[in-house]
Amino acid sequence: MITPQEQLDIIIKKIKSYLNGKSQTTIRTLGKTFRGFESFDQKCRIDKDEFLIGLKQNGVVLTKFQTDFLLNYLDRNRDGSIDVAEFLYLIRGSPNENRLNVIVQAFRKFDQENLGFIVADDFKGIFNAKNHPKVTRGELTEDQAYIELLQYFKEGNKSGHITLNEWKEYYAAVSADIESDENFIALIKETWRLK
């Protein structure tokens, strides 16, 4: 008999196979899709119906059993909503402590007053994309990488504010694309001109 954890692992593996079969930005695109829904709130939650619509829009097809299992797992408090950040961390895994520390350090550079959010317009003149993975692979220019970053945070973000959870979500996707902790940390420090 399959344990609940094994069943969850099977479902997550299936979702990853759909997403990985498309492109490296699909997990990020899935996050954008969720943030664009009407039910998306400041706690990074959306309702179950829009969650399922978002999966389908991004090419993820699950059986009814798998869908029900996943929804029950993700809606532990039974309020009818799904924590988007939790789901995305399930798919790609969260960055380890060393990576998370530098991600938070970069966020704090812009949130010096501890407001709990930052504004993308503050990035101008600081963002350095020279060693961005897509720039080094020749997929984007440095200017295009900056525009992509701004679009990522502005799409579906009604307030114009970027929360720490949204920041972590973005950099969890970047982190998943870089094997070495040393390279990831160097990238973040260089990108945001951290000491």
KOLDREN-816834 format. One record per residue (C-alpha): x, y, z; residue in one letter; residue number from 1. Coordinates in Angstrom, 1 decimal, decimal comma, padded with zeros to 4 digits. Example, Ala and Ser with C-alpha at 12.3 -4.5 7.8 and 13.67 -1.06 7.14 Angstrom:
+--------+--------+--------+--------+-----+
!     c1 !     c2 !     c3 ! residu ! num !
+--------+--------+--------+--------+-----+
!  012,3 ! -004,5 !  007,8 !      A !   1 !
!  013,7 ! -001,1 !  007,1 !      S !   2 !
+--------+--------+--------+--------+-----+
END
This chain:
+--------+--------+--------+--------+-----+
!     c1 !     c2 !     c3 ! residu ! num !
+--------+--------+--------+--------+-----+
!  000,0 !  000,0 !  000,0 !      M !   1 !
!  001,2 !  003,5 ! -000,9 !      I !   2 !
!  001,7 !  005,9 !  002,0 !      T !   3 !
!  000,4 !  009,5 !  001,7 !      P !   4 !
!  003,9 !  010,8 !  001,4 !      Q !   5 !
!  004,7 !  008,4 ! -001,5 !      E !   6 !
!  001,4 !  009,4 ! -003,2 !      Q !   7 !
!  002,4 !  013,1 ! -002,9 !      L !   8 !
!  005,8 !  012,4 ! -004,3 !      D !   9 !
!  004,2 !  010,6 ! -007,3 !      I !  10 !
!  002,0 !  013,6 ! -008,0 !      I !  11 !
!  004,8 !  016,2 ! -007,6 !      I !  12 !
!  007,0 !  014,1 ! -009,9 !      K !  13 !
!  004,2 !  014,0 ! -012,4 !      K !  14 !
!  003,7 !  017,8 ! -012,2 !      I !  15 !
!  007,5 !  018,4 ! -012,6 !      K !  16 !
!  007,6 !  016,1 ! -015,6 !      S !  17 !
!  004,9 !  018,2 ! -017,3 !      Y !  18 !
!  006,7 !  021,5 ! -016,4 !      L !  19 !
!  010,2 !  020,3 ! -017,2 !      N !  20 !
!  009,1 !  019,0 ! -020,6 !      G !  21 !
!  008,2 !  022,6 ! -021,7 !      K !  22 !
!  010,9 !  025,0 ! -020,7 !      S !  23 !
!  013,0 !  026,2 ! -017,8 !      Q !  24 !
!  010,7 !  029,1 ! -017,1 !      T !  25 !
!  007,5 !  027,1 ! -016,8 !      T !  26 !
!  007,6 !  027,0 ! -013,0 !      I !  27 !
!  008,0 !  030,8 ! -013,0 !      R !  28 !
!  005,2 !  031,1 ! -015,5 !      T !  29 !
!  003,0 !  028,9 ! -013,3 !      L !  30 !
!  003,7 !  031,3 ! -010,4 !      G !  31 !
!  002,8 !  034,3 ! -012,6 !      K !  32 !
! -000,4 !  032,6 ! -013,7 !      T !  33 !
! -001,5 !  032,1 ! -010,0 !      F !  34 !
! -000,6 !  035,7 ! -009,1 !      R !  35 !
! -002,8 !  036,9 ! -011,9 !      G !  36 !
! -006,0 !  035,4 ! -010,6 !      F !  37 !
! -008,7 !  037,4 ! -008,9 !      E !  38 !
! -008,6 !  035,3 ! -005,8 !      S !  39 !
! -004,8 !  035,8 ! -005,2 !      F !  40 !
! -004,4 !  037,7 ! -002,0 !      D !  41 !
! -001,6 !  039,3 !  000,1 !      Q !  42 !
! -000,9 !  035,9 !  001,8 !      K !  43 !
! -000,1 !  034,3 ! -001,6 !      C !  44 !
! -003,3 !  032,2 ! -001,5 !      R !  45 !
! -005,8 !  031,4 ! -004,3 !      I !  46 !
! -009,0 !  029,5 ! -004,4 !      D !  47 !
! -009,1 !  025,8 ! -005,4 !      K !  48 !
! -010,9 !  026,4 ! -008,7 !      D !  49 !
! -008,3 !  028,9 ! -009,9 !      E !  50 !
! -005,5 !  026,7 ! -008,7 !      F !  51 !
! -006,8 !  023,9 ! -011,0 !      L !  52 !
! -007,3 !  026,3 ! -013,8 !      I !  53 !
! -003,7 !  027,5 ! -013,4 !      G !  54 !
! -002,4 !  024,0 ! -013,6 !      L !  55 !
! -004,4 !  023,3 ! -016,8 !      K !  56 !
! -003,3 !  026,5 ! -018,4 !      Q !  57 !
!  000,3 !  025,4 ! -017,9 !      N !  58 !
! -000,3 !  022,0 ! -019,4 !      G !  59 !
! -000,5 !  020,0 ! -016,1 !      V !  60 !
! -003,0 !  017,1 ! -016,3 !      V !  61 !
! -003,8 !  015,1 ! -013,2 !      L !  62 !
! -006,3 !  012,3 ! -012,6 !      T !  63 !
! -009,4 !  013,1 ! -010,4 !      K !  64 !
! -007,8 !  011,1 ! -007,5 !      F !  65 !
! -004,5 !  013,0 ! -007,8 !      Q !  66 !
! -006,3 !  016,3 ! -008,0 !      T !  67 !
! -008,4 !  015,6 ! -004,9 !      D !  68 !
! -005,4 !  014,3 ! -003,0 !      F !  69 !
! -003,3 !  017,3 ! -003,9 !      L !  70 !
! -006,1 !  019,8 ! -003,0 !      L !  71 !
! -006,6 !  018,0 !  000,4 !      N !  72 !
! -002,9 !  018,1 !  001,1 !      Y !  73 !
! -002,5 !  021,8 !  000,2 !      L !  74 !
! -005,7 !  023,0 !  001,9 !      D !  75 !
! -004,9 !  021,7 !  005,4 !      R !  76 !
! -007,0 !  024,3 !  007,2 !      N !  77 !
! -010,0 !  023,5 !  005,0 !      R !  78 !
! -010,6 !  027,1 !  004,1 !      D !  79 !
! -010,9 !  026,4 !  000,4 !      G !  80 !
! -007,7 !  028,2 ! -000,6 !      S !  81 !
! -004,2 !  027,1 ! -001,6 !      I !  82 !
! -000,9 !  028,6 ! -000,5 !      D !  83 !
!  000,8 !  029,3 ! -003,8 !      V !  84 !
!  004,3 !  029,7 ! -002,3 !      A !  85 !
!  004,0 !  026,4 ! -000,4 !      E !  86 !
!  002,9 !  024,6 ! -003,7 !      F !  87 !
!  005,8 !  026,1 ! -005,7 !      L !  88 !
!  008,3 !  025,1 ! -003,0 !      Y !  89 !
!  006,9 !  021,6 ! -003,2 !      L !  90 !
!  007,6 !  021,5 ! -006,9 !      I !  91 !
!  011,1 !  023,0 ! -007,0 !      R !  92 !
!  012,2 !  022,6 ! -003,4 !      G !  93 !
!  013,3 !  025,6 ! -001,3 !      S !  94 !
!  016,8 !  026,9 ! -001,4 !      P !  95 !
!  019,1 !  025,7 !  001,3 !      N !  96 !
!  019,9 !  028,0 !  004,3 !      E !  97 !
!  023,0 !  029,5 !  002,7 !      N !  98 !
!  021,1 !  030,5 ! -000,4 !      R !  99 !
!  018,1 !  031,7 !  001,5 !      L ! 100 !
!  020,3 !  033,9 !  003,7 !      N ! 101 !
!  021,7 !  035,8 !  000,6 !      V ! 102 !
!  018,2 !  036,0 ! -000,9 !      I ! 103 !
!  016,9 !  037,7 !  002,2 !      V ! 104 !
!  020,0 !  039,9 !  002,4 !      Q ! 105 !
!  019,2 !  041,2 ! -001,1 !      A ! 106 !
!  015,6 !  041,8 ! -000,1 !      F ! 107 !
!  016,6 !  043,7 !  003,0 !      R ! 108 !
!  018,9 !  046,0 !  000,9 !      K ! 109 !
!  015,7 !  047,5 ! -000,5 !      F ! 110 !
!  013,5 !  047,1 !  002,7 !      D ! 111 !
!  015,8 !  049,0 !  005,1 !      Q ! 112 !
!  012,7 !  050,3 !  007,0 !      E ! 113 !
!  011,3 !  046,8 !  007,5 !      N ! 114 !
!  008,0 !  047,5 !  005,8 !      L ! 115 !
!  007,7 !  043,9 !  004,6 !      G ! 116 !
!  007,7 !  044,8 !  000,9 !      F ! 117 !
!  009,9 !  046,4 ! -001,7 !      I ! 118 !
!  009,2 !  048,3 ! -005,0 !      V ! 119 !
!  010,7 !  047,1 ! -008,3 !      A ! 120 !
!  011,3 !  050,7 ! -009,4 !      D ! 121 !
!  014,0 !  050,9 ! -006,7 !      D ! 122 !
!  016,1 !  048,3 ! -008,7 !      F ! 123 !
!  017,1 !  050,8 ! -011,4 !      K ! 124 !
!  020,8 !  051,5 ! -011,4 !      G ! 125 !
!  021,5 !  048,6 ! -009,0 !      I ! 126 !
!  020,5 !  045,4 ! -010,9 !      F ! 127 !
!  023,5 !  043,9 ! -012,6 !      N ! 128 !
!  022,6 !  041,0 ! -015,0 !      A ! 129 !
!  026,1 !  040,3 ! -016,4 !      K ! 130 !
!  026,2 !  036,8 ! -014,9 !      N ! 131 !
!  022,4 !  036,0 ! -015,0 !      H ! 132 !
!  022,1 !  032,4 ! -016,2 !      P ! 133 !
!  020,0 !  033,4 ! -019,3 !      K ! 134 !
!  022,5 !  036,2 ! -020,1 !      V ! 135 !
!  025,5 !  033,8 ! -019,9 !      T ! 136 !
!  023,7 !  031,3 ! -022,1 !      R ! 137 !
!  023,0 !  034,0 ! -024,7 !      G ! 138 !
!  019,2 !  033,7 ! -024,3 !      E ! 139 !
!  018,8 !  037,3 ! -023,1 !      L ! 140 !
!  020,8 !  040,6 ! -023,1 !      T ! 141 !
!  021,4 !  042,3 ! -019,8 !      E ! 142 !
!  018,6 !  044,8 ! -020,6 !      D ! 143 !
!  016,2 !  042,1 ! -021,5 !      Q ! 144 !
!  017,0 !  040,3 ! -018,2 !      A ! 145 !
!  016,1 !  043,5 ! -016,3 !      Y ! 146 !
!  012,9 !  043,9 ! -018,2 !      I ! 147 !
!  012,0 !  040,3 ! -017,5 !      E ! 148 !
!  012,6 !  040,8 ! -013,8 !      L ! 149 !
!  010,4 !  043,8 ! -013,7 !      L ! 150 !
!  007,6 !  042,1 ! -015,7 !      Q ! 151 !
!  007,8 !  039,1 ! -013,4 !      Y ! 152 !
!  007,1 !  041,2 ! -010,4 !      F ! 153 !
!  004,6 !  043,5 ! -012,0 !      K ! 154 !
!  002,4 !  040,9 ! -013,7 !      E ! 155 !
! -000,5 !  040,1 ! -011,4 !      G ! 156 !
!  000,8 !  042,3 ! -008,7 !      N ! 157 !
! -002,0 !  044,8 ! -008,0 !      K ! 158 !
! -000,3 !  046,7 ! -005,2 !      S ! 159 !
!  003,1 !  047,2 ! -007,0 !      G ! 160 !
!  004,8 !  045,9 ! -003,8 !      H ! 161 !
!  007,0 !  042,8 ! -003,7 !      I ! 162 !
!  006,7 !  040,8 ! -000,5 !      T ! 163 !
!  009,5 !  038,7 !  000,9 !      L ! 164 !
!  007,5 !  035,5 !  000,0 !      N ! 165 !
!  007,3 !  036,7 ! -003,7 !      E ! 166 !
!  011,0 !  037,5 ! -003,6 !      W ! 167 !
!  011,9 !  034,1 ! -002,2 !      K ! 168 !
!  009,6 !  032,4 ! -004,8 !      E ! 169 !
!  011,4 !  034,2 ! -007,7 !      Y ! 170 !
!  014,8 !  033,3 ! -006,4 !      Y ! 171 !
!  013,8 !  029,7 ! -005,6 !      A ! 172 !
!  013,3 !  029,3 ! -009,3 !      A ! 173 !
!  016,6 !  030,9 ! -010,1 !      V ! 174 !
!  018,2 !  028,7 ! -007,4 !      S ! 175 !
!  016,8 !  025,5 ! -009,0 !      A ! 176 !
!  018,8 !  026,4 ! -012,2 !      D ! 177 !
!  022,2 !  026,7 ! -010,5 !      I ! 178 !
!  023,9 !  023,7 ! -009,0 !      E ! 179 !
!  026,6 !  025,2 ! -006,9 !      S ! 180 !
!  025,9 !  027,2 ! -003,7 !      D ! 181 !
!  029,0 !  029,2 ! -004,3 !      E ! 182 !
!  027,9 !  030,2 ! -007,8 !      N ! 183 !
!  024,3 !  031,1 ! -006,7 !      F ! 184 !
!  025,5 !  033,2 ! -003,8 !      I ! 185 !
!  028,1 !  035,0 ! -006,0 !      A ! 186 !
!  025,3 !  035,6 ! -008,6 !      L ! 187 !
!  023,0 !  037,2 ! -006,0 !      I ! 188 !
!  025,7 !  039,3 ! -004,5 !      K ! 189 !
!  026,8 !  040,6 ! -007,9 !      E ! 190 !
!  023,3 !  041,1 ! -009,2 !      T ! 191 !
!  022,3 !  043,3 ! -006,2 !      W ! 192 !
!  025,8 !  044,7 ! -005,4 !      R ! 193 !
!  025,9 !  043,1 ! -002,0 !      L ! 194 !
!  029,1 !  043,1 !  000,2 !      K ! 195 !
+--------+--------+--------+--------+-----+
END
